[in-house]
């Protein structure tokens, strides 16, 4: 499994971020070829000491492997997703991608 994780710092306008993200950006992201699953939240919990979390929202997507991820991001749909980020993420975005291993709890 290969994952994409996008972390969003606090935006200038929370309500505007959420409205645009849910109505415009997520529909673009859903069209990524090879996308296996995705999830997001705009309700990141405060840190254990009660201080604000360093990120306001996050998005996680899963692909079969790194080749599927790279193909998705270099596709017209992937380029559209990347080009759309400045339209709503006034705080910027931290983008990470990585190979994920499964583990068991014993």
OpenMM code with the backbone's topology and positions (N, CA, C; nanometers):
from openmm import Vec3, app, unit

residues = "UNK UNK UNK UNK UNK UNK UNK UNK UNK UNK UNK UNK UNK UNK UNK UNK UNK UNK UNK UNK UNK UNK UNK UNK UNK UNK UNK UNK UNK UNK UNK UNK UNK UNK UNK UNK UNK UNK UNK UNK UNK UNK UNK UNK UNK UNK UNK UNK UNK UNK UNK UNK UNK UNK UNK UNK UNK UNK UNK UNK UNK UNK UNK UNK UNK UNK UNK UNK UNK UNK UNK UNK UNK UNK UNK UNK UNK UNK UNK UNK UNK UNK UNK UNK UNK UNK UNK UNK UNK UNK UNK UNK UNK UNK UNK UNK UNK UNK UNK UNK UNK UNK UNK UNK UNK UNK".split()
positions = [
    Vec3(0.0852, -0.1176, 0.0000),
    Vec3(0.0000, 0.0000, 0.0000),
    Vec3(0.0895, 0.1235, 0.0000),
    Vec3(0.0501, 0.2241, -0.0766),
    Vec3(0.1244, 0.3495, -0.0827),
    Vec3(0.0273, 0.4609, -0.0453),
    Vec3(0.0732, 0.5525, 0.0397),
    Vec3(-0.0162, 0.6547, 0.0929),
    Vec3(0.0308, 0.7961, 0.0611),
    Vec3(-0.0680, 0.8818, 0.0523),
    Vec3(-0.0478, 1.0267, 0.0409),
    Vec3(-0.1113, 1.0875, 0.1646),
    Vec3(-0.0382, 1.1755, 0.2319),
    Vec3(-0.0897, 1.2463, 0.3482),
    Vec3(-0.0672, 1.3947, 0.3258),
    Vec3(-0.1744, 1.4733, 0.3366),
    Vec3(-0.1654, 1.6183, 0.3214),
    Vec3(-0.2104, 1.6803, 0.4533),
    Vec3(-0.1247, 1.7631, 0.5112),
    Vec3(-0.1518, 1.8308, 0.6378),
    Vec3(-0.1704, 1.9794, 0.6096),
    Vec3(-0.2791, 2.0351, 0.6595),
    Vec3(-0.3113, 2.1757, 0.6347),
    Vec3(-0.3010, 2.2572, 0.7624),
    Vec3(-0.2091, 2.3553, 0.7676),
    Vec3(-0.2069, 2.4476, 0.8809),
    Vec3(-0.3337, 2.5334, 0.8820),
    Vec3(-0.3546, 2.6042, 0.9896),
    Vec3(-0.4717, 2.6901, 1.0065),
    Vec3(-0.4856, 2.7853, 0.8871),
    Vec3(-0.6020, 2.7884, 0.8217),
    Vec3(-0.6237, 2.8805, 0.7105),
    Vec3(-0.6682, 3.0178, 0.7610),
    Vec3(-0.6684, 3.1140, 0.6730),
    Vec3(-0.7158, 3.2488, 0.7083),
    Vec3(-0.8657, 3.2464, 0.7395),
    Vec3(-0.9401, 3.1582, 0.6725),
    Vec3(-1.0855, 3.1512, 0.6878),
    Vec3(-1.1279, 3.0044, 0.6936),
    Vec3(-1.1538, 2.9549, 0.8141),
    Vec3(-1.1917, 2.8133, 0.8311),
    Vec3(-1.3160, 2.7767, 0.7503),
    Vec3(-1.4199, 2.8555, 0.7640),
    Vec3(-1.5458, 2.8240, 0.6953),
    Vec3(-1.5258, 2.8252, 0.5439),
    Vec3(-1.4506, 2.9208, 0.4943),
    Vec3(-1.4232, 2.9278, 0.3511),
    Vec3(-1.3421, 2.8085, 0.3037),
    Vec3(-1.2439, 2.7670, 0.3827),
    Vec3(-1.1641, 2.6482, 0.3505),
    Vec3(-1.2553, 2.5270, 0.3379),
    Vec3(-1.3350, 2.5021, 0.4412),
    Vec3(-1.4203, 2.3835, 0.4441),
    Vec3(-1.5175, 2.3836, 0.3265),
    Vec3(-1.5808, 2.4980, 0.3003),
    Vec3(-1.6786, 2.5052, 0.1918),
    Vec3(-1.6119, 2.4734, 0.0580),
    Vec3(-1.4996, 2.5365, 0.0291),
    Vec3(-1.4320, 2.5141, -0.0981),
    Vec3(-1.3764, 2.3718, -0.1058),
    Vec3(-1.3152, 2.3275, 0.0008),
    Vec3(-1.2530, 2.1949, 0.0049),
    Vec3(-1.3552, 2.0858, -0.0237),
    Vec3(-1.4694, 2.0924, 0.0438),
    Vec3(-1.5708, 1.9887, 0.0285),
    Vec3(-1.6470, 1.9982, -0.1034),
    Vec3(-1.6699, 2.1191, -0.1533),
    Vec3(-1.7508, 2.1332, -0.2744),
    Vec3(-1.6692, 2.1317, -0.4031),
    Vec3(-1.5409, 2.1666, -0.3951),
    Vec3(-1.4607, 2.1784, -0.5170),
    Vec3(-1.3388, 2.0860, -0.5164),
    Vec3(-1.2575, 2.0924, -0.4108),
    Vec3(-1.1315, 2.0177, -0.4122),
    Vec3(-1.1508, 1.8659, -0.3988),
    Vec3(-1.2308, 1.8230, -0.3044),
    Vec3(-1.2504, 1.6787, -0.2870),
    Vec3(-1.3105, 1.6121, -0.4110),
    Vec3(-1.4074, 1.6735, -0.4791),
    Vec3(-1.4543, 1.6120, -0.6037),
    Vec3(-1.3428, 1.5958, -0.7083),
    Vec3(-1.2472, 1.6881, -0.7110),
    Vec3(-1.1317, 1.6724, -0.8005),
    Vec3(-1.0464, 1.5541, -0.7562),
    Vec3(-1.0194, 1.5456, -0.6263),
    Vec3(-0.9335, 1.4391, -0.5735),
    Vec3(-0.9954, 1.3012, -0.5953),
    Vec3(-1.1265, 1.2917, -0.5860),
    Vec3(-1.1947, 1.1626, -0.6056),
    Vec3(-1.1716, 1.1061, -0.7454),
    Vec3(-1.1351, 1.1905, -0.8392),
    Vec3(-1.1145, 1.1482, -0.9787),
    Vec3(-0.9731, 1.0972, -1.0061),
    Vec3(-0.8852, 1.0987, -0.9051),
    Vec3(-0.7488, 1.0514, -0.9276),
    Vec3(-0.7496, 0.9063, -0.9737),
    Vec3(-0.6869, 0.8777, -1.0870),
    Vec3(-0.6837, 0.7382, -1.1326),
    Vec3(-0.6032, 0.6518, -1.0351),
    Vec3(-0.6522, 0.5318, -1.0101),
    Vec3(-0.5823, 0.4393, -0.9217),
    Vec3(-0.6052, 0.4634, -0.7737),
    Vec3(-0.6874, 0.5598, -0.7393),
    Vec3(-0.7168, 0.5891, -0.5989),
    Vec3(-0.7965, 0.4731, -0.5400),
    Vec3(-0.7432, 0.4130, -0.4329),
    Vec3(-0.8096, 0.2980, -0.3693),
    Vec3(-0.9071, 0.3421, -0.2606),
    Vec3(-0.8656, 0.4371, -0.1793),
    Vec3(-0.9522, 0.4892, -0.0735),
    Vec3(-0.8984, 0.6252, -0.0310),
    Vec3(-0.9825, 0.6987, 0.0394),
    Vec3(-0.9406, 0.8302, 0.0895),
    Vec3(-1.0247, 0.8647, 0.2115),
    Vec3(-0.9717, 0.9565, 0.2902),
    Vec3(-1.0422, 1.0080, 0.4067),
    Vec3(-0.9854, 1.1459, 0.4391),
    Vec3(-1.0633, 1.2242, 0.5104),
    Vec3(-1.0164, 1.3567, 0.5513),
    Vec3(-1.0869, 1.3982, 0.6794),
    Vec3(-1.0324, 1.4995, 0.7422),
    Vec3(-1.0989, 1.5609, 0.8568),
    Vec3(-1.0595, 1.7081, 0.8644),
    Vec3(-1.1508, 1.7871, 0.9152),
    Vec3(-1.1216, 1.9263, 0.9503),
    Vec3(-1.1413, 1.9444, 1.1005),
    Vec3(-1.1334, 1.8334, 1.1727),
    Vec3(-1.1527, 1.8350, 1.3174),
    Vec3(-1.0349, 1.7684, 1.3880),
    Vec3(-0.9165, 1.8209, 1.3666),
    Vec3(-0.7970, 1.7667, 1.4307),
    Vec3(-0.8017, 1.8049, 1.5789),
    Vec3(-0.7841, 1.7080, 1.6655),
    Vec3(-0.7933, 1.7302, 1.8097),
    Vec3(-0.6748, 1.8132, 1.8609),
    Vec3(-0.6974, 1.8880, 1.9697),
    Vec3(-0.5857, 1.9600, 2.0327),
    Vec3(-0.4799, 1.8614, 2.0807),
    Vec3(-0.3618, 1.9127, 2.1070),
    Vec3(-0.2536, 1.8297, 2.1587),
    Vec3(-0.2860, 1.7871, 2.3019),
    Vec3(-0.2127, 1.6907, 2.3536),
    Vec3(-0.2389, 1.6354, 2.4870),
    Vec3(-0.2376, 1.7422, 2.5961),
    Vec3(-0.1554, 1.8457, 2.5788),
    Vec3(-0.1484, 1.9513, 2.6803),
    Vec3(-0.2573, 2.0571, 2.6634),
    Vec3(-0.3475, 2.0373, 2.5649),
    Vec3(-0.4575, 2.1308, 2.5429),
    Vec3(-0.4280, 2.2400, 2.4419),
    Vec3(-0.3034, 2.2520, 2.4001),
    Vec3(-0.2711, 2.3548, 2.3015),
    Vec3(-0.3219, 2.3128, 2.1637),
    Vec3(-0.3369, 2.4102, 2.0780),
    Vec3(-0.3889, 2.3846, 1.9435),
    Vec3(-0.2973, 2.2903, 1.8663),
    Vec3(-0.3576, 2.2064, 1.7867),
    Vec3(-0.2811, 2.1170, 1.6999),
    Vec3(-0.2092, 2.2003, 1.5947),
    Vec3(-0.0952, 2.1539, 1.5466),
    Vec3(-0.0229, 2.2306, 1.4446),
    Vec3(-0.0924, 2.2293, 1.3086),
    Vec3(-0.1925, 2.1418, 1.2930),
    Vec3(-0.2644, 2.1334, 1.1669),
    Vec3(-0.4137, 2.1396, 1.1911),
    Vec3(-0.4832, 2.2048, 1.1002),
    Vec3(-0.6271, 2.2256, 1.1069),
    Vec3(-0.7028, 2.1099, 1.0408),
    Vec3(-0.6456, 2.0565, 0.9337),
    Vec3(-0.7129, 1.9518, 0.8562),
    Vec3(-0.6093, 1.8571, 0.7987),
    Vec3(-0.6572, 1.7378, 0.7602),
    Vec3(-0.5683, 1.6443, 0.6915),
    Vec3(-0.6475, 1.5617, 0.5917),
    Vec3(-0.5737, 1.5125, 0.4925),
    Vec3(-0.6292, 1.4266, 0.3878),
    Vec3(-0.5348, 1.3097, 0.3714),
    Vec3(-0.5905, 1.1902, 0.3630),
    Vec3(-0.5099, 1.0700, 0.3417),
    Vec3(-0.5708, 0.9918, 0.2265),
    Vec3(-0.4857, 0.9472, 0.1339),
    Vec3(-0.5297, 0.8670, 0.0204),
    Vec3(-0.4405, 0.7438, 0.0091),
    Vec3(-0.4970, 0.6364, -0.0456),
    Vec3(-0.4223, 0.5117, -0.0621),
    Vec3(-0.4227, 0.4685, -0.2084),
    Vec3(-0.3070, 0.4191, -0.2504),
    Vec3(-0.2854, 0.3676, -0.3849),
    Vec3(-0.2204, 0.2296, -0.3710),
    Vec3(-0.2253, 0.1498, -0.4773),
    Vec3(-0.1664, 0.0161, -0.4709),
    Vec3(-0.0166, 0.0200, -0.4428),
    Vec3(0.0537, 0.1101, -0.5097),
    Vec3(0.1993, 0.1160, -0.4965),
    Vec3(0.2486, 0.2523, -0.5433),
    Vec3(0.3775, 0.2746, -0.5328),
    Vec3(0.4349, 0.4038, -0.5691),
    Vec3(0.4120, 0.4363, -0.7164),
    Vec3(0.4155, 0.3354, -0.8026),
    Vec3(0.3927, 0.3612, -0.9448),
    Vec3(0.2511, 0.4106, -0.9705),
    Vec3(0.1527, 0.3522, -0.9027),
    Vec3(0.0142, 0.3976, -0.9167),
    Vec3(-0.0003, 0.5406, -0.8646),
    Vec3(0.0657, 0.5707, -0.7531),
    Vec3(0.0614, 0.7068, -0.6980),
    Vec3(0.1221, 0.8066, -0.7961),
    Vec3(0.2410, 0.7759, -0.8469),
    Vec3(0.3068, 0.8675, -0.9400),
    Vec3(0.2254, 0.8865, -1.0678),
    Vec3(0.1662, 0.7790, -1.1171),
    Vec3(0.0826, 0.7897, -1.2365),
    Vec3(-0.0381, 0.8794, -1.2084),
    Vec3(-0.0985, 0.8636, -1.0911),
    Vec3(-0.2143, 0.9459, -1.0547),
    Vec3(-0.1765, 1.0932, -1.0474),
    Vec3(-0.0656, 1.1230, -0.9823),
    Vec3(-0.0281, 1.2626, -0.9627),
    Vec3(0.0220, 1.3287, -1.0908),
    Vec3(0.0703, 1.2512, -1.1861),
    Vec3(0.1164, 1.3096, -1.3121),
    Vec3(0.0065, 1.3107, -1.4188),
    Vec3(-0.1093, 1.2550, -1.3866),
    Vec3(-0.2223, 1.2549, -1.4800),
    Vec3(-0.2840, 1.3950, -1.4870),
    Vec3(-0.3683, 1.4205, -1.5866),
    Vec3(-0.4390, 1.5497, -1.5899),
    Vec3(-0.5181, 1.5760, -1.4619),
    Vec3(-0.5796, 1.4712, -1.4065),
    Vec3(-0.6552, 1.4867, -1.2816),
    Vec3(-0.5623, 1.5235, -1.1657),
    Vec3(-0.4470, 1.4587, -1.1594),
    Vec3(-0.3504, 1.4884, -1.0541),
    Vec3(-0.2957, 1.6295, -1.0648),
    Vec3(-0.2686, 1.6724, -1.1854),
    Vec3(-0.2206, 1.8101, -1.2050),
    Vec3(-0.3287, 1.9105, -1.1659),
    Vec3(-0.4553, 1.8788, -1.1946),
    Vec3(-0.5650, 1.9675, -1.1556),
    Vec3(-0.5770, 1.9770, -1.0040),
    Vec3(-0.5611, 1.8635, -0.9352),
    Vec3(-0.5663, 1.8630, -0.7884),
    Vec3(-0.4550, 1.9516, -0.7320),
    Vec3(-0.3329, 1.9328, -0.7804),
    Vec3(-0.2200, 2.0123, -0.7313),
    Vec3(-0.2362, 2.1601, -0.7596),
    Vec3(-0.2864, 2.1932, -0.8770),
    Vec3(-0.3043, 2.3344, -0.9133),
    Vec3(-0.4142, 2.4012, -0.8322),
    Vec3(-0.5066, 2.3226, -0.7782),
    Vec3(-0.6195, 2.3787, -0.7031),
    Vec3(-0.5839, 2.4170, -0.5599),
    Vec3(-0.4797, 2.3597, -0.5036),
    Vec3(-0.4469, 2.3816, -0.3620),
    Vec3(-0.4367, 2.5295, -0.3240),
    Vec3(-0.3685, 2.6149, -0.4006),
    Vec3(-0.3610, 2.7562, -0.3612),
    Vec3(-0.4964, 2.8279, -0.3570),
    Vec3(-0.5988, 2.7693, -0.4174),
    Vec3(-0.7308, 2.8326, -0.4183),
    Vec3(-0.8015, 2.8278, -0.2836),
    Vec3(-0.7564, 2.7436, -0.1925),
    Vec3(-0.8236, 2.7332, -0.0624),
    Vec3(-0.7269, 2.7227, 0.0556),
    Vec3(-0.6062, 2.6754, 0.0355),
    Vec3(-0.5127, 2.6496, 0.1461),
    Vec3(-0.4258, 2.7720, 0.1716),
    Vec3(-0.4847, 2.8741, 0.2319),
    Vec3(-0.4116, 2.9985, 0.2568),
    Vec3(-0.2960, 2.9798, 0.3545),
    Vec3(-0.3012, 2.8746, 0.4351),
    Vec3(-0.1920, 2.8437, 0.5277),
    Vec3(-0.0883, 2.7515, 0.4667),
    Vec3(-0.1075, 2.7144, 0.3400),
    Vec3(-0.0169, 2.6216, 0.2741),
    Vec3(-0.0575, 2.4782, 0.3014),
    Vec3(0.0270, 2.3866, 0.2622),
    Vec3(0.0002, 2.2439, 0.2816),
    Vec3(0.1334, 2.1702, 0.2897),
    Vec3(0.1379, 2.0715, 0.3765),
    Vec3(0.2532, 1.9820, 0.3879),
    Vec3(0.2116, 1.8506, 0.3234),
    Vec3(0.2840, 1.8090, 0.2202),
    Vec3(0.2483, 1.6883, 0.1457),
    Vec3(0.3542, 1.5817, 0.1684),
    Vec3(0.3098, 1.4649, 0.2131),
    Vec3(0.3980, 1.3511, 0.2369),
    Vec3(0.3439, 1.2316, 0.1606),
    Vec3(0.4317, 1.1526, 0.1039),
    Vec3(0.3886, 1.0263, 0.0460),
    Vec3(0.4871, 0.9196, 0.0900),
    Vec3(0.4341, 0.7973, 0.1109),
    Vec3(0.5179, 0.6935, 0.1711),
    Vec3(0.4572, 0.5551, 0.1516),
    Vec3(0.5435, 0.4552, 0.1597),
    Vec3(0.5021, 0.3169, 0.1566),
    Vec3(0.4601, 0.2783, 0.2979),
    Vec3(0.3425, 0.2193, 0.3104),
    Vec3(0.2895, 0.1855, 0.4430),
    Vec3(0.2912, 0.0352, 0.4643),
    Vec3(0.3368, -0.0048, 0.5798),
    Vec3(0.3383, -0.1454, 0.6188),
    Vec3(0.2254, -0.1697, 0.7188),
    Vec3(0.1685, -0.2857, 0.7111),
    Vec3(0.0627, -0.3243, 0.8054),
    Vec3(0.1264, -0.3907, 0.9259),
    Vec3(0.0680, -0.3721, 1.0409),
    Vec3(0.1154, -0.4360, 1.1622),
    Vec3(-0.0017, -0.4910, 1.2399),
    Vec3(0.0277, -0.5717, 1.3371),
    Vec3(-0.0772, -0.6289, 1.4227),
    Vec3(-0.0540, -0.5865, 1.5653),
    Vec3(-0.1622, -0.5676, 1.6367),
    Vec3(-0.1569, -0.5372, 1.7789),
    Vec3(-0.1625, -0.6699, 1.8524),
    Vec3(-0.0711, -0.6886, 1.9452),
    Vec3(-0.0745, -0.8147, 2.0204),
    Vec3(-0.1071, -0.7909, 2.1657),
] * unit.nanometer
topology = app.Topology()
chain = topology.addChain("A")
for resn in residues:
    res = topology.addResidue(resn, chain)
    for name in ("N", "CA", "C"):
        topology.addAtom(name, app.Element.getBySymbol(name[0]), res)
